[in-house]
Amino acid sequence: MIMRLKAKKSSQIIIYGMILYVCIIQLLLSAGFPHFLIFILDILNLVLFFKIAEGRQLARILNNPVIKIHIIVYTVGILAAAVNLVNPVLVLWALRNNLRFVIFLGACILYLDEKDIDNIFNILNILFYINFVVFFIQYFVLGLRGDYLGGLFGTEKGANAYLNIFLIIISIKAVTGWINNIISTKSTVMVIGISLFESAVAELKVFFVEIVIIITLIVFISCIINNKIRTFAKGLIIVIMGIFAVSIGLEVLYEHYPNFANFFSVENMIGILTDETNGYSHTGDLNRFTALKTINRVVFSSDNIIERIFGIGLGGAEYSTSSDLLVSAFYNKFAYLHYYWFSAPWMYLECGYVGVVLYIVAFIYAGIQSTLYIILKKDKRNTENIVIGAVMCFLTPILYIYNQSMRIECAYLMYFCISAIYVRRGKSGRTS
């Protein structure tokens, strides 16, 4: 019993450390620290995996629906890789890139309790204000703009993908806390205001859509849970506040980036959703919303339906900036498509329609299941953290299509947030 408690305590420390590390590692890399530091997360994750295996807890986490479906997806990918003779080294590299988040999710469920979840959210909230200070310096002193504005998440191109995940989590926490009378109106307004400002000057257009969805989902779920007129009234207030804040945020966006003045017009949005010719960067690469159609036309044979169903195999489209041994022939041929910028088409290439659908079904199922648990009062825990995890699950389709954030290190933050659904106060997590 003592040994088990010690193992849990050390695992908690590792999880806390990994989350903090994710929040600063990109800034260190931007400052010139060696890239191999990123692999410290892998080492810590392996330690967590061995602790899970040593404690004979693998069966428990495999019973979790999100993890179970992930394993099915990657099993399909491995089988497809075997059929298509994908280099085993690339398969292993792909497993590292994908399974690390599954292991981390399982560890969070097993070793954290609700007190830990609250503590980590509090730490992230402190980091939110530190991030704003760093962001302020990057923007006003260093003159950085757009994709290079990441605050704590560095100044490399694409840093705002990390920032987006971070702002989503903080905003969900703030709105959920406010609707449940845990967080003050002043603090909530400040969080939303800062988040929208950072999104505007970092050219995070998607966050304006995400914040509307966040507020709508939280209000909807909370009204059903509480079934009170007061909850509906508070929800209506925050919806109005949200619309007002988004309108101001859009004005800031348009002022700093005049070329986006008509970005959210109906005509422009239809063009973005349907333009298959120019692609994301107007160089003939993939468009986020027509990516699978383009892949079917350019990559997959029209007469090979099996390839479309199961993909070319896990690892078949992999690449790495660390070693040529981890770069696939497929990447060398089709890198111009920039499929690796987005999670969904990358999954489609390697695991086909089966992978694309099952992967996102895992999160939607978890979101629906946890919401029903609360509504039907089958779960007597504090519902705030469950709502936070559920809302994050419902946002995954956007992240899946929008960028590659579900495949890079910032996904650790997302999976931590989702783990809040499955942990209990003072106990190891349940997995069903």
For each residue, the residues with C-beta under 8 A, 3 or more apart:
1: 4 5
2: 5 6
3: 6 7
4: 1 7 8 55
5: 1 2 8 9
6: 2 3 9 10
7: 3 4 10 11 51 54 55
8: 4 5 11 12 110 111 428
9: 5 6 12 13
10: 6 7 13 14 51
11: 7 8 14 15 48 51 107 110 111
12: 8 9 15 16 111 112 116
13: 9 10 16 17
14: 10 11 17 18 44 47 48 107
15: 11 12 18 19 48 104 107 108 111 112 116 120 416
16: 12 13 19 20 116 119 120 123
17: 13 14 20 21 44
18: 14 15 21 22 41 44 45 104 412
19: 15 16 22 23 120 123 124 412 413 416
20: 16 17 23 24 123
21: 17 18 24 25 40 41 44
22: 18 19 25 41 409 410 412 413
23: 19 20 124 127 152 153 166 413
24: 20 21 27 28 152
25: 21 22 28 29 37 38 40 41 409
26: 29 30 150 152 153 154 156 159 162 409
27: 24 30 31 134 150 152 153 154 155
28: 24 25 31 33 37 154
29: 25 26 32 33 35 37 38 154 156
30: 26 27 150 154 155 156 159
31: 27 28
32: 29
33: 28 29 37
34: 37
35: 29 38 321 322
36: 39 322
37: 25 28 29 33 34 40
38: 25 29 35 41 409
39: 36 42 43
40: 21 25 37 43 44
41: 18 21 22 25 38 44 45 100 409 412
42: 39 45 46 96 100
43: 39 40 46 47
44: 14 17 18 21 40 41 47 48
45: 18 41 42 48 49 100 103 104 107
46: 42 43 49 50
47: 14 43 44 50 51
48: 11 14 15 44 45 51 52 103 104 107 111
49: 45 46 52 53 103 107
50: 46 47 53 54
51: 7 10 11 47 48 54 55 107
52: 48 49 55 57 58 61 103 106 107 110
53: 49 50 56 57 58
54: 7 50 51
55: 4 7 51 52 110
56: 53 59
57: 52 53 60 61 106 110
58: 52 53 61 62
59: 56 62 63
60: 57 63 64 110 431
61: 52 57 58 64 67 105 106 109 110 431
62: 58 59 67 68 71
63: 59 60 68 431 432
64: 60 61 67 68 105 106 109 422 431 432
65: 68 69 362 365 366 369 432
66: 69 70 105 362 363 365 366 418
67: 61 62 64 70 71 102 105 106 431
68: 62 63 64 65 71 72 362
69: 65 66 72 73 358 359 361 362 365
70: 66 67 73 74 98 99 102 359 362
71: 62 67 68 74 75 102
72: 68 69 75 76 358
73: 69 70 76 77 347 351 354 355 358 359 362
74: 70 71 77 78 95 98 99 314 351
75: 71 72 78 79
76: 72 73 79 80 310 351 352 354 355 358
77: 73 74 80 81 94 311 313 314 315 350 351 355
78: 74 75 81 82 91 95 313 314
79: 75 76 82 83 310 313
80: 76 77 83 84 310 311 312 313 314 316 350 351 352
81: 77 78 84 86 90 91 312 313 314 315 316 350
82: 78 79 85 86 313
83: 79 80 310 313
84: 80 81 312 313 316
85: 82
86: 81 82 90 91 312 313 314 315 316 328
87: 90 91 315 328
88: 91 92
89: 92 93 315 325 326
90: 81 86 87 93 94 315 316 318 326 328
91: 78 81 86 87 88 94 95 313 314 315
92: 88 89 95 96 315
93: 89 90 96 97 315 318 320 326
94: 77 90 91 97 98 314 315 318 350
95: 74 78 91 92 98 99 314 315
96: 42 92 93 99 100
97: 93 94 100 318 407
98: 70 74 94 95 101 102 314 407
99: 70 74 95 96 102 103
100: 41 42 45 96 97 103 104
101: 98 104 105 411 412 415
102: 67 70 71 98 99 105 106
103: 45 48 49 52 99 100 106 107
104: 15 18 45 48 100 101 107 108 412 415 416
105: 61 64 66 67 101 102 108 109 415 416 418 419
106: 52 57 61 64 67 102 103 109 110
107: 11 14 15 45 48 49 51 52 103 104 110 111
108: 15 104 105 111 112 415 416 419 423 429
109: 61 64 105 106 112 419 422 423 428 429 430 431
110: 8 11 52 55 57 60 61 106 107 428 429
111: 8 11 12 15 48 107 108 428
112: 12 15 108 109 116 117 120 419 423 429
113: 116 117 423 424 425 426 427 428 429
114: 117 118 381 382 385 423 424 425 426
115: 118 119 425 426
116: 12 15 16 112 113 119 120 423
117: 112 113 114 120 121 385 419 420 423
118: 114 115 121 122 385
119: 16 115 116 122 123
120: 15 16 19 112 116 117 123 124 416
121: 117 118 124 125 173 385 388
122: 118 119 125 126
123: 16 19 20 119 120 126 127
124: 19 23 120 121 127 128 166 169 170 173 413
125: 121 122 128 129 170 173
126: 122 123 129 130
127: 23 123 124 130 131 152
128: 124 125 131 132 166 170 191 194
129: 125 126 132 133
130: 126 127 133 134 152
131: 127 128 134 135 151 152 153 163 166
132: 128 129 135 136 151 194 198
133: 129 130 136 137
134: 27 130 131 137 138 151 152
135: 131 132 138 139 149 150 151 198 202
136: 132 133 139 140 141
137: 133 134 140 141 142
138: 134 135 141 142 144 148 149 150 151 155
139: 135 136 142 143 144 145 149 201
140: 136 137 143
141: 136 137 138
142: 137 138 139 155
143: 139 140
144: 138 139 148 149 155
145: 139 148 149 201 203 256
146: 149 160 202 203 257
147: 157 158 159 160 202 203
148: 138 144 145 155 156 157 159
149: 135 138 139 144 145 146 155 159 160 163 198 201 202 203
150: 26 27 30 135 138 153 154 155 156 159 160 162 163 202
151: 131 132 134 135 138 159 163 198
152: 23 24 26 27 127 130 131 134 166
153: 23 26 27 131 150 159 160 162 163 166 410
154: 26 27 28 29 30 150 159 162
155: 27 30 138 142 144 148 149 150 159
156: 26 29 30 148 150 159
157: 147 148
158: 147 161 403
159: 26 30 147 148 149 150 151 153 154 155 156 162 163
160: 146 147 149 150 153 163 164 202 203 204
161: 158 164 165 403 404 405 408 410
162: 26 150 153 154 159 165 166 405 408 409 410
163: 131 149 150 151 153 159 160 166 167 198 202 204
164: 160 161 167 168 199 204 206 207 210 399 403 405
165: 161 162 168 169 399 405 410 411 413 414
166: 23 124 128 131 152 153 162 163 169 170 410 413
167: 163 164 170 171 195 198 199 204 207
168: 164 165 171 172 207 210 214 392 395
169: 124 165 166 172 173 388 392 413 414 417
170: 124 125 128 166 167 173 174 191 195
171: 167 168 174 175 191 192 195 210 211 214
172: 168 169 175 176 214 218 388 391 392 417
173: 121 124 125 169 170 176 177 183 388
174: 170 171 177 178 183 187 188 191 192
175: 171 172 178 179 188 192 214 215 218 238
176: 172 173 179 180 218 222 384 387 388 391
177: 173 174 180 182 183 188 384
178: 174 175 181 182 183 184 185 187 188 234 238
179: 175 176 218 219 222 231 234 235 238
180: 176 177 222 384
181: 178
182: 177 178 384
183: 173 174 177 178 187 188
184: 178 187 188
185: 178 188 189
186: 189 190
187: 174 178 183 184 190 191
188: 174 175 177 178 183 184 185 191 192 238
189: 185 186 192 193 241 245
190: 186 187 193 194
191: 128 170 171 174 187 188 194 195
192: 171 174 175 188 189 195 196 211 241 242 245
193: 189 190 196 197 245
194: 128 132 190 191 197 198
195: 167 170 171 191 192 198 199 207 211
196: 192 193 199 200 207 208 211 245 246 248 249 252
197: 193 194 200 201 249 252
198: 132 135 149 151 163 167 194 195 201 202 204
199: 164 167 195 196 202 204 205 207 208 249 253
200: 196 197 203 204 249 250 252 253 256
201: 139 145 149 197 198 252 253 256
202: 135 146 147 149 150 160 163 198 199
203: 145 146 147 149 160 200 253 257 260
204: 160 163 164 167 198 199 200 207
205: 199 208 209 253 260 263 264
206: 164 209 210 398 402
207: 164 167 168 195 196 199 204 210 211
208: 196 199 205 211 212 246 249 250 253 264
209: 205 206 212 213 398
210: 164 168 171 206 207 213 214 395 398
211: 171 192 195 196 207 208 214 215 242 245 246
212: 208 209 215 216 242 243 246
213: 209 210 216 217 394 395 398
214: 168 171 172 175 210 211 217 218 391 395
215: 175 211 212 218 219 238 239 242
216: 212 213 219 220 239
217: 213 214 220 221 390 391 394
218: 172 175 176 179 214 215 221 222 235 387 391
219: 179 215 216 222 223 235 236 238 239
220: 216 217 223 224 235
221: 217 218 224 225 371 374 375 387 390 391
222: 176 179 180 218 219 225 226 231 235 387
223: 219 220 226 227 228 231 232 235
224: 220 221 227 375
225: 221 222 374 375 383 387
226: 222 223 230 231
227: 223 224 231
228: 223 231 232
229: 232 233
230: 226 233 234
231: 179 222 223 226 227 228 234 235
232: 223 228 229 235 236
233: 229 230 236 237
234: 178 179 230 231 237 238
235: 179 218 219 220 222 223 231 232 238 239
236: 219 232 233 239 240
237: 233 234 240 241
238: 175 178 179 188 215 219 234 235 241 242
239: 215 216 219 235 236 242 243
240: 236 237 243 244
241: 189 192 237 238 244 245
242: 192 211 212 215 238 239 245 246
243: 212 239 240 246 247
244: 240 241 247 248
245: 189 192 193 196 211 241 242 248 249
246: 196 208 211 212 242 243 249 250
247: 243 244 250 251
248: 196 244 245 251 252
249: 196 197 199 200 208 245 246 252 253
250: 200 208 246 247 253 254 264
251: 247 248 254 255
252: 196 197 200 201 248 249 255 256
253: 199 200 201 203 205 208 249 250 256 257 260
254: 250 251 257 258 260 261
255: 251 252 258
256: 145 200 201 252 253
257: 146 203 253 254 260
258: 254 255 261
259:
260: 203 205 253 254 257 263
261: 254 258
262: 265 267 268
263: 205 260 268
264: 205 208 250 268 269
265: 262 268 269
266: 269 270
267: 262 270 271
268: 262 263 264 265 271 272
269: 264 265 266 272 273
270: 266 267 273 274
271: 267 268 274 275
272: 268 269 275 287 289
273: 269 270 289 290
274: 270 271 289 290
275: 271 272 278 279 287 290
276: 279 287 290 293 294
277: 284
278: 275 282 283 284 287
279: 275 276 282 283 284 285 286 287 294 337 338
280: 285 286 287 288 338 341
281: 285 338
282: 278 279
283: 278 279 336
284: 277 278 279 336
285: 279 280 281 336 337 338
286: 279 280 290 291 294 295 337 338 339 341 342 345
287: 272 275 276 278 279 280 290 291 294
288: 280 291 342 401 402
289: 272 273 274 401
290: 273 274 275 276 286 287 293 294
291: 286 287 288 294 295 339 342 344 345 348
292: 295 296 344 345 348 356
293: 276 290 296 297
294: 276 279 286 287 290 291 297 298 337
295: 286 291 292 298 299 300 337 339 345 348 349
296: 292 293 299 300 302 308
297: 293 294
298: 294 295 334 337
299: 295 296 334 337 349
300: 295 296 304 307 308
301: 304 307
302: 296
303:
304: 300 301 307 308
305: 308 309
306: 309 310
307: 300 301 304 310 311 312 352
308: 296 300 304 305 311 352 353
309: 305 306 352 353 354
310: 76 79 80 83 306 307 313 351 352 354 355
311: 77 80 307 308 314 316 347 348 349 350 351 352 354 355
312: 80 81 84 86 307 316 317 330 349 350
313: 77 78 79 80 81 82 83 84 86 91 310 316 350
314: 74 77 78 80 81 86 91 94 95 98 311 350 351
315: 77 81 86 87 89 90 91 92 93 94 95 318 328 350
316: 80 81 84 86 90 311 312 313 328 330 349 350
317: 312 328 330 331 334 339 340 346 349 350
318: 90 93 94 97 315 326 327 328 331
319: 326 327 328 331 335 340
320: 93 323 326 327
321: 35
322: 35 36 326
323: 320 326 327
324: 327
325: 89
326: 89 90 93 318 319 320 322 323
327: 318 319 320 323 324 331 332
328: 86 87 90 315 316 317 318 319 331 332
329: 332 333
330: 312 316 317 333 334 349
331: 317 318 319 327 328 334 335 340
332: 327 328 329 335
333: 329 330
334: 298 299 317 330 331 337 339
335: 319 331 332 338 340
336: 283 284 285
337: 279 285 286 294 295 298 299 334
338: 279 280 281 285 286 335 341 342
339: 286 291 295 317 334 342 345 346 349
340: 317 319 331 335 346 404
341: 280 286 338 403 404
342: 286 288 291 338 339 345 346 401 402 403 404
343: 346 347 399 400 401 403 404 405 406 407
344: 291 292 347 348 356 400 401
345: 286 291 292 295 339 342 348 349
346: 317 339 340 342 343 349 350 404 407
347: 73 311 343 344 350 351 355 356 359
348: 291 292 295 311 344 345 351 352 353 355 356
349: 295 299 311 312 316 317 330 339 345 346
350: 77 80 81 94 311 312 313 314 315 316 317 346 347 355
351: 73 74 76 77 80 310 311 314 347 348 354 355 356 359
352: 76 80 307 308 309 310 311 348 355 356
353: 308 309 348 356 357
354: 73 76 309 310 311 351 357 358
355: 73 76 77 310 311 347 348 350 351 352 358 359
356: 292 344 347 348 351 352 353 359 360
357: 353 354 360 361
358: 69 72 73 76 354 355 361 362
359: 69 70 73 347 351 355 356 362 363 400
360: 356 357 363 364 396 397 400
361: 69 357 358 364 365
362: 65 66 68 69 70 73 358 359 365 366
363: 66 359 360 366 367 393 394 396 397 418
364: 360 361 367 368 393 394 396 397
365: 65 66 69 361 362 368 369
366: 65 66 362 363 369 370 389 390 393 418 421
367: 363 364 370 371 389 390 391 392 393 394
368: 364 365 371 372
369: 65 365 366 372 373
370: 366 367 373 374 379 386 389 390 393 421
371: 221 367 368 374 375 387 390
372: 368 369 375 376 378
373: 369 370 376 378 379 386
374: 221 225 370 371 377 379 383 386 387 390
375: 221 224 225 371 372
376: 372 373
377: 374 380
378: 372 373
379: 370 373 374 383 386
380: 377
381: 114 385 386 424 425
382: 114 385 386 425
383: 225 374 379 386 387
384: 176 177 180 182 387 388
385: 114 117 118 121 381 382 388 389 420 421 423
386: 370 373 374 379 381 382 383 389 390 420 421
387: 176 218 221 222 225 371 374 383 384 390 391
388: 121 169 172 173 176 384 385 391 392 417 420
389: 366 367 370 385 386 392 393 417 418 419 420 421 422
390: 217 221 366 367 370 371 374 386 387 393 394 421
391: 172 176 214 217 218 221 367 387 388 394 395
392: 168 169 172 367 388 389 395 396 414 417 418
393: 363 364 366 367 370 389 390 396 418 421
394: 213 217 363 364 367 390 391 397
395: 168 210 213 214 391 392 398 399
396: 360 363 364 392 393 399 400 406 414
397: 360 363 364 394 400 401
398: 206 209 210 213 395 401 402
399: 164 165 343 395 396 402 403 405 406 414
400: 343 344 359 360 396 397 406
401: 288 289 342 343 344 397 398
402: 206 288 342 398 399 405
403: 158 161 164 341 342 343 399
404: 161 340 341 342 343 346 407 408
405: 161 162 164 165 343 399 402 408 410 411 414
406: 343 396 399 400 411 414
407: 97 98 343 346 404 411
408: 161 162 404 405 411
409: 22 25 26 38 41 162 412
410: 22 153 161 162 165 166 405 413 414
411: 101 165 405 406 407 408 414 415
412: 18 19 22 41 101 104 409 415 416
413: 19 22 23 124 165 166 169 410 416 417
414: 165 169 392 396 399 405 406 410 411 417 418
415: 101 104 105 108 411 412 418 419
416: 15 19 104 105 108 120 412 413 419 420
417: 169 172 388 389 392 413 414 420
418: 66 105 363 366 389 392 393 414 415 421
419: 105 108 109 112 117 389 415 416 422 423 429
420: 117 385 386 388 389 416 417 423
421: 366 370 385 386 389 390 393 418
422: 64 109 389 419 429 430 431
423: 108 109 112 113 114 116 117 385 419 420 427 428 429 430
424: 113 114 381 427 428 429 430
425: 113 114 115 381 382
426: 113 114 115
427: 113 423 424
428: 8 109 110 111 113 423 424
429: 108 109 110 112 113 419 422 423 424
430: 109 422 423 424
431: 60 61 63 64 67 109 422
432: 63 64 65
